[in-house]
Amino acid sequence: MNLFLVQDFLENSAARLPNKTALVCGDQRLTYQQINDSANRLGAALVDMGIGRQDRVIIFLDNSPECVISLFGVLKAGAIFVILNPTMKSKKLNHILKDSGARAIITHGNKFKIINEALNKTPDLRHIIWIEKPTSPFNIDASGIAQNVWGDLFSRVEDSPIARSTGGIDVDLATIIYTSGSTGEPKGVMSAHYNMVAAARSITQYLENVEDDIILNALPLSFDYGLYQILMAYYFGGTVVLEKSFAFPYKIIEKLVFERATGFPIVPTMAAILLQMESLSRFDFGSLRYITNTAAYLPVVHIRKLQTLFPQVKLYSMYGLTECKRVSLLPPDQLDRRPDSVGIPIPNEEVFIVDENGREVRAGEVGELVVRGLNVMQGYWNDPEGTSRTFRPGRYRGEALLHTGDLFKKDDEGFLYFVARKDDMIKTKGERVSPKEIENALCEIKDVAEAAVVGVPDEIFGQAIKAFIVCRDGKEMSEEQVKKFCTDNLEPFMVPKYVEFRKSLPKSSHGKVDKKAL
């Protein structure tokens, strides 16, 4: 049995459990064999289209069977998949198309307008694969881009395994995950196959996953936490119930109970919503074995309420970054003793807390968290400076240590405690948001002179986004106008919850906006 490449997860489970349900999405129920066969067809079609080893293919899809099939089909072609948030606007999509040098994009027909607007100076793009034919005619003003419809493409290739002639090995890149960067531009975190295999092995080990596990995932597959629910389940042969989002919580809970889900990954925003829902006690959660939380710190009060609401369920409080997938977990039996801790390192990983000179600090002292292990990713795509700053040489040849930029401390028993971020990144609704990106957008409004964005504590979102705006002389605008502009130009989780107008912004002696004063 091969277990070197990420696609081996699917292929091994399809060989062992061909008729087992691998994916439930809406009214569709697909077996491992069906998903593997479809991924084979897509992989063959991509190879026929000229997609080569380590070419980048963007997957711009909602959570759907096609998204799952696409990521494995791209890997089977020897290429690198890049899953993007389906709510992304054209400006950011254009940047990623150019930065990644993507050769193909797989997307929904209803995203035609966004795709059309994003195809400005994207010379590397050669193919668009539409899941369904766009309602608008094929009139994209981009010469040299071939367009295909998903069903037509599949009908032209045979249902047969993809040979390993693509030559992929586990040090090749499997995916690039774009996250918000501190400069405002998205940065691509590069993950090799061996990074992802190591992370999946470690996480499934501490979650004690088995073939009978059924995971309900309402997180976007563009989010590494959501993506790994698919990868981990296919590693151990489980089932994923995939939802588009958590927009309708009661329907999600009904589905969780109906499908007898055993695992439920959440983020703090979802926890806050769950705890405000009425009549949850009428549901039978007897099948649910564990709940996991990451993406942001889960308040102790929420932990206590979740324990009361789900007394028989193991609650795993975790901490992670895209750059290494997962850092730590708090064993459920430690929740009562240290609920404010994010736990201990995951299996087969080592962490350090160091001072500014790189020396380990003592228990109780605050320092920067450094991570060592196979789960540490390769660096940032097209950003050698950022890579050298964050991923530094380790003890042995070829080894890299991840300097997270996050401030931590640990107790005498080695349990970790998050203190603060070195930068001013905002974690809201389970997403990392760059204030700079929002500020750049706000400054595009005609009558805005200055803008600053900060995160403020929020019971639901973890942090809510607050925008401070200085209007141009003599100009006025409303909060509704600002939010409308942001809704039209930014992803939903980047739209400020609060907008405050000021005559001026506080400045430091260097002329920089003093966000601490705000």
N, C-alpha and C positions, 0 to 999 in steps of 0.2 A: 504494500500500500504506500503510495507516494504521499508525502506531506511536507513538501518544500515550497510550493507555490500556493497562493491564495485560492486559485481555482480548484486546487486539489480538495478543498473542503467540500465543494459541491460534487465533484466527480466521485470521491470516496463514498459519500452518503447516497448518491444515486446508484452506485454499484451494490451497496449493502441493503438499501431500503428504497428500491425503485418506486414502489407503489404507495409509499407513505406520503401524507400531505406535508409539503414543505412550506407552503405559503397560502394564507387565507387573506384575500383582499377584496372587500366589497362582497359581491356574490360569486367571486371566482375562488376555486380551490384547486391548486396546482400541486402535483406530486413532484418528487425529486427528479424522476425520469423526464417529466414534461419540461421542467425548467432547464435541466441539463441538455435535452435535445434542442430546445429553442436557443440556448446559449451557443451550442455547437453551430447551429445554422447562422446565427448572427456573426459568430467568429469567422466562419467561412466566407460570409458575404463581405465582411470588412477586409479580409485578406484579398478577395477578388477585386475590391475597390482600390487596392494599393496601400492599405494601411499596414505599415511595417512595424517591426520590433521597436518598442519604446516610443512610437508615435503617441501623441496625446489625443484622446477622444473625449469631448465634453458631453456629459449627460445632464440635460436641462429639463428634468421631468418631475412631476409630482410623485409622491410615494405611490407606486403602482407595480404590477407584475413586470411591466416593460422596463422599469428602472432596475429591478433586481436582475432580470435577464440581461440587460445591457451591461451592467458592471462585470458580470462573468463572461459575457461574449467578448467584450473588449480585452479582458485578460487572456482569453483563449486565443485571441489573435496576436498575442505577444505585446499588446499595446498598454498604455497607461490610462486609467479612467480618471475623469475629473468631474465629480458630481457637484452641481451648483444648486443653490437655493432656488426653488421654482418661482419665488416672488422677486427675484433679482431684476433690477431695471437695466435698460439698454446700455447706459454709460459704463456701469461696472462690468457688464457682460463684454462690452467692447474691449475694455482693459484686459480682461482675462483671456479673451481670444488672442489678443496680440502678445500678451506676456507668456502664455503657455505655448504658443505656436501650434494650437490645435489644428489637426488635419480634418476632423469631422465633428459634427454636433448632432446629437439625437434629441429631438424635442417634440412637443405637442403642436398640432396644427394651430391651436388657439393662441400660440405665442408668436405668430407670424409677424405682428407689428414690432414687437421687441427685437426679434431676430433681424428684421429688415433695418431697424435703426442702429443695430449694433455692428452691422457689416461695413464699417468705415475703416479702410486701411488695414484689412486683415488678409494679407496675401497668402498666408499658409493654409487657410481654410479651403478645402477642396470638396467637401461633401456635407449635405444636410440630409438627415434621415427624419422624416416626419412620421410620428406614430399614426396620425390620421391626416388625410389631405387637408391643407388649409382651406378655409372657406373663401379666402381671397385668392385670386389667380396667382400663378407662379410668375411674379413680375419683379423679383428681387433684383436690384441693380448691382449685380456682382458677377462679372464675367468669370468663367472658369470654375464655377461652383455647381457641381452636379447635385440634383435633388431626387430623392427616392422616398417612397412610401413604405412603411414597415412591412405590411402584408405582401406587397409586390416583391420586395427584396427577398423575403423568406421563400416565396414560391420559386425563386430562380436558383436556389441552392439545395443540395441534397442534405437529408437528415443523417449526418454521419459525424463521428468524432473528429476533432481537429488534431492533426498530427503534431507532435512536439518539434516539428521542423523549424518552428519559430526560434528555437534555441534559448528560450527563457530560462534563467537560473535565479536563485533566491536573492542574489544581490541586485538584481534589476529592480527598477521602480515599479510599483504596482499602482500607486495612486498619488495624486497631488491634491491636497485639501486646502482650499483657499480660505484664509481667515482674515479678519480685519487687522491691519497693521497700524503701528503707532504713528506712522506718517500719513495715514488716511487712505493709502492705497492697499488693496488686498495683497497678502503675501501667501505664496504657495508652499505648504509644508510637504516635503517629499518623503514618502514612505516606501521602503523596499519591501519585497515579499517577506523576507525573514523578520523584519520589524513587526509586520502584521500577524504573522504566524505566532511569533513569540508572545505578543500581546494577547491574542485570542486564547492561547494555551493557558497563560497565567490567570486571566480573568475567569475563564470557565472552571479552572481548578478551585479558586476560592469561593465561587458561587455554587460549587458542587453540582454543576449541570449534568443532566442525564438525558437519554433519548426521549423520555416521556415529557420533558419540559416543553411547555407551550408559552411563548413570549408574546405579550401584546405590546406592540411598538407604535406609539403615536408621535414619535420624534422624526423629524425630516432625515432622510438618508444622506443629505448634504452635510449633516452634523455628524461628526465621527462617533458620537455616542449612539446615535440612531443607526448609522451604518454598521457598527459592530454588532448590533442585535442580529442582523442577518448573518454576518460572517461567523459569529460564535455559534449560532444555532445550527448552521450548516456544517460546522466543524464537528459538533457532537451528535448531529442527526435529529435535531428537534424541529419544532414547528413555529413559524412566526405568523401572528395575526397582525397585518400591516394596515394602519389607519393613516389617512392623509394628514390629520392634525388632531389637536386636542380642543378644537373649536366648539365641539358639542359634547361636553363632559359626560352627561347622562347616557348618551348613546355609546360612548366609549366604555363606561362602566357596565352597561347592559351587554355589550359585546364581550367584555372580559369575563363576565359570569357565564354567558351562553357558551363560549368556547372553552370554558374551564381552564383559563390561563393560569399558569403556575408562576410566571415571572412578569413583573411590571416595572420597566424603567421610567423614572420621572425626573423632572428638574424642579427646583424650588417653586417656580411659578405654578406648576401643576399641583404641587402639594398644597399651596395656599388655596387654590381653587377647590380642590377636593375637600379641604377642611371647612369650606363655606357652603358646601352642598348639603341640602336638607334630605332627610330620609335615606341616607346611605345604609342605615342599619337594617333596612328592609331587604337588602341584597345578601345573597349567600356567597361569601368569599372563601368557602371551605377548600377550594382547589388552589388558592393562591399561596405559594410557598415563600416567595421573596419579593421585596421591592428594593430597587436601587436608586440612589440619588447621586448626581454629580452635576458639573457645569457651574455650580455656585454653592456657597455655604448654606446648609439647611439650618435655619434657626432652631435653637433648642426647644422652644415652645412648640414648633411644628413637629419635631421628633416625638415629643411627649404625646401630642394629640394623635399622631399616626399610630403610635404604639397602642393607644386606647382604642382607636378605630379598627385596627387590624391586630388584635392581640396574639393571634397564632402565626403571624407572618414575620419572617426574618427581615429586618430593615438594615440595608448596607449603606452607610454614609461614606462616600468616596470623594477623592480629589484627583483631578487630572488636567492635562493640557494636550492639545492636539499634537504638540511636538514629541510626546512620548505616549500618547493615548491615555495611560492611567499611571498615577503615582502611588496612591495609597488607598486603603480601605480600613474602615473601623469595623472589626468583628462585631456582630450583633450582640454578643454577650458582654461587650464593653460599653454599650450605649448608656446604661444606667450609671456607670462609674465616671465616664468622661464624654458626655454627649457633645461637648464643644470641640472635640478632637476630630481630625480627618483620618486618624488611624495610623497604620504601619505600612511600610512598603509592600507592594504586591509581590507574589512569589517570583524569584529569579530576578530581583532588582535590588539596587542599593542606593540609598540617598544620604546626602551630607547637608549640613547647614554650616555655611562658611561666612567669614567676615570679608571685608573689602580686600584683604590681602590673600584670600583663598584658604585661610586656615580655619579648621573646624572650631566651632564655638562650643562652649559647655552647655549642659542641660539648663534650660530656662533662659538662655541668651538668644537674642534675635539675630538672624543672619539670612543670607540668601539660600534658597533651596537649590541643590544640585542633584541631578539624577544620573545614575549609571546603570546600563543594562541593554539587552538586545532590543528592547522596546523603544529606545531613543532613536528618533528618526534621522534622516540623512542631512537635513538642512533646509534652506529656503531656495526655491527655484529662482534662478536669475538674480540672486542676491548674495554674492560672496561676502560682502561686508557684514550683512546681518547674520549670515551663517557663522562667520568667524567670531562674531561677538557673542553669539548664543551657544554655539556648539564648539566647545574647546577640546584640545587634545587630552586624552586620558592617560592612564598609566602605561598601557600597552599599545603597540603599533596598530594604527587603524581604529583605535577606540576613541569615541567622542563622549564627552560629558555634557549634559544639558544644563546650562545655567538659566534657570527659569525666570529670573527677575522678580520672583515673589519672595516676600519676607515671611519667615517661619521661625518657630522655636519648637523644641521637643522636651518632653519630661524625662525623668530619670529612667523610665522603662522604655524609652524610645518612641513614644507616641507623638505624632506630629500635630502642630497647631498653626493654622493659617493666621497671619498677623495683618498683612496688607500687601498691595501690589506696589512695585517700585514705580511703575508708570501710572497713568490715570485712565487706563482702560476701564470701561464700564461693563459689568456683567448684568444683563437684563433679559428676562424671559428665556433664560438658558443660552443666550448668545453673548459672545464677546464683541463689544461695539467700540469702535474708535471714535472718540469725541471729534477728532480732527476731520473725519469723513463727514460728519453731520455739520460741523462748522463750515466746511468748504461748500456744502450744499446751501446752507443758510445765506452765505455771503453771495450766492448767485441771485438772491432776491434783489430786485432793482433798488428798493429803498432801504436796504440794510447796510449800515456802515460797518458795524462790528458785531461779532457773535462769539459766544463762548458756551460750551456745553459741559455739564458735570453730571455725575451720578449722585442721586440722593436716596437714602434708605426708603424702601417700599415693601410693605408686608406681602404684596402679591408678586411683584416682579423681582424681588431681591434688591435691585436698584432700579429706580425710575430715571428716565432721562429728563433733565431740566435744561432749557435753553435760555440764555440771557442775551438780549438783543438791544443794540443801540441803533436807532433809526437815523437816517440822514437828516440834516437840518431841515426843519419845517415839514417833515414827512411823518405820517402816522400810519399804522397798520394794526390789525386786530390779531388776537391769538388764533382765531379760526383761519385767517389767511395764511399764517405761518404753518399751521398744521396741515392745511390743504396742500400747500406747496411740498411739504415733506412727504405727505402720502403719495403725491404724484411722482416724486423723484427718488424716494428711498424705500428700502425694504420695510415692511410693517414694524419689525422690532426696533427700527431706528427712529421712528417718529416720536418726538418729544411728548411726554405726558404733561409737562408744565412749560409755560412760556412766560418769561418776565421781561418787561421792557425797562430799560435804564437809560439815563442821560449819558452815562459813561461807565466804563469797566475799570475796576481797580487794577493798577499796574505795579510791577516791581521796579526796582531802580534800573533794571536793564531794559525796561519798556515792555516786558512780557506781561500778559494778563495773569493776575494773581488768583488762581482758581481756589486756593485755600481760603482766601478772603470771601469768595463767592459762596 
